Amino acid sequence: MRARNLVSSFFALGTLAATFAVGCGSPNYSRGPEVTGTDAGADAGPVGPGSLKCDATEADVYGDPGDLSAVANGAVIKCKDDGILTKDQMKAALDAIDSETIVDEGKPNQTSFRNKYEGRDPVSDTHVYRVLYKTTRANGSASGAPGFSVATVYVPVTPVGEKLPLVLLARGSRGQAPTCAPSVNKGGAIVTVDNKDGNYVHEDYVALAYPLAGAGFAVVATDNAGYSPFNYGKASNLPSGYAQLDDVARSFLDSAYPLKSALGDKALDKMVLVGLSQGGHTILGSLEAANTYTTAAPIVGVAAYAPLWYTQRSWGITLNQLSIDVAGVLLNKSAGVPGAIWYHYSHAELLDGPGEGEKLFKPQLRAAVKKWFENICWSKTYSELAAALPQGAQGSSADFFSDEMSAAIGGGNLVFGRNCDGSPNVALCNKWLDRYKADHPVHTGKAKDVPILLAYGLKDTTIPKDRFACAVDKIKEGRSAEQLGKVEYCVNGDAGHGGSVLLESDYVNDWIKSKAFGTAAPAANPTACPQTTWDSTIPCDSLLPND
């Protein structure tokens, strides 16, 4: 392990520690060699695209999807064959993830941890396809407006079973620009300042996808609707709503259909949802959405690594003066500021209409915020956005957002309370509180009967223990004793945020097998999962309502 100085991404206010270093895992600053697929040929083995016709070019996959009005949800519009990704290539990519201890230069007692991969070596090559498919969006009528997304499909050469469950993968935060999407990742050097691709956090995606694909599972990983460069930001392709569950759940659940088509008669009529951080938020929200949204198969298991499953009013708290004075939630010192911009801007664009996102900000900063949102991915620092601030500004969320938003959402202690009484703009305050709550629902109906595995590392400073306790409490809410018995845990004392995947993937893979194939449940083991219980004496952080 090596120490590195890092501009702090962690937020501490009272006992609310590290809330705003979310969604991406601990960033890594070095990268192994780029891993690319090789052309499929006569020696590729018994791997095929099922009913998919995969003769598209890359330009086709990211181009005009055509008229979608009569197209069924999940239908594949274009498919590109990316060839075979070998088990050796996957192993090389996993082994290239460096371990490190990141020391906050301002708070040396506050460190984050990056673990090395300690799971099993991949045993199967995988055939990789990229598909453009139909979905719906959260805007429009109750059924949603037509939409489209790109997903990466992994079909194993040596499958883990005769028939395979549909494993849906939800990645962590990467930014909201088209170039941030995991399917367009090209490898290469990592840019830490004003990063314009997804490389800065791509190793989290590799750590999530390759242990599953390399174990012989069939996997699909969607970019989410709203990331395609075609008509990006226009009414037909509004940006993806950051943590907007009604939006991301639709494209996430619909990504199962291309995978099912690729497997053909090898598909098992079962779905398993797997996600890390923001992706954990996606899958836990999608579980509730599946009560009413049609799915390709029944959901038989949900495995959430370090999920961002606590109150989404956490984004509103960045507009409160206490977050500045006490915790120092400032641009380039906390992920809370870019996170708050992504959350509110994307929700306004999606739900209020094109052009509404930039109206949330001070007039003189709107052009800079819009440019940043549409071009910059998750980075260590954001120099162009900082340079747009007037002289003397600290870089708080309140420095960017309009005075009206700051007063309505962050004024006084409004965001800490249960309602908007006393807000100078009750309607505006209620609109955003309603959105925060909608993005963090209590599970109801059949969602409460689905087995859930919560995987977590006790050295996680991105989502610390009291925040994870909030996720546990929220999941427990409304469940019967029998249903609570279906909530399971895999806790590793040595794992950091992204390390929960790097260390615990073997246990999670075996857990997925048990739910999909009816095999024995995995037992605790000292390497992957030394603890299969959660310490219920750890309280949920009480600063904000867990709603």
Secondary structure as UniProt FT lines:
FT   STRAND          3..6
FT   STRAND          12..13
FT   TURN            14..15
FT   STRAND          16..17
FT   TURN            19..20
FT   TURN            42..43
FT   TURN            50..51
FT   HELIX           58..61
FT   TURN            69..70
FT   TURN            73..74
FT   STRAND          76..85
FT   HELIX           87..95
FT   STRAND          100..104
FT   TURN            108..109
FT   STRAND          111..114
FT   STRAND          126..136
FT   TURN            142..143
FT   STRAND          146..156
FT   STRAND          164..170
FT   HELIX           178..180
FT   HELIX           182..184
FT   HELIX           199..201
FT   HELIX           202..214
FT   TURN            215..216
FT   STRAND          219..222
FT   TURN            225..226
FT   TURN            230..233
FT   TURN            235..236
FT   TURN            242..243
FT   HELIX           245..254
FT   HELIX           256..263
FT   HELIX           264..266
FT   STRAND          267..276
FT   HELIX           278..289
FT   TURN            290..292
FT   STRAND          299..305
FT   HELIX           312..314
FT   HELIX           316..319
FT   HELIX           321..325
FT   TURN            326..327
FT   TURN            331..333
FT   HELIX           336..352
FT   TURN            354..357
FT   HELIX           358..360
FT   HELIX           363..365
FT   HELIX           366..375
FT   HELIX           383..387
FT   TURN            391..392
FT   HELIX           397..400
FT   HELIX           403..405
FT   HELIX           406..410
FT   TURN            412..413
FT   HELIX           414..416
FT   TURN            421..422
FT   HELIX           426..438
FT   HELIX           445..449
FT   STRAND          452..457
FT   TURN            458..459
FT   HELIX           465..476
FT   TURN            477..478
FT   HELIX           481..484
FT   TURN            485..486
FT   STRAND          487..492
FT   TURN            493..494
FT   TURN            497..498
FT   HELIX           499..517
FT   TURN            526..528
FT   TURN            536..537
//
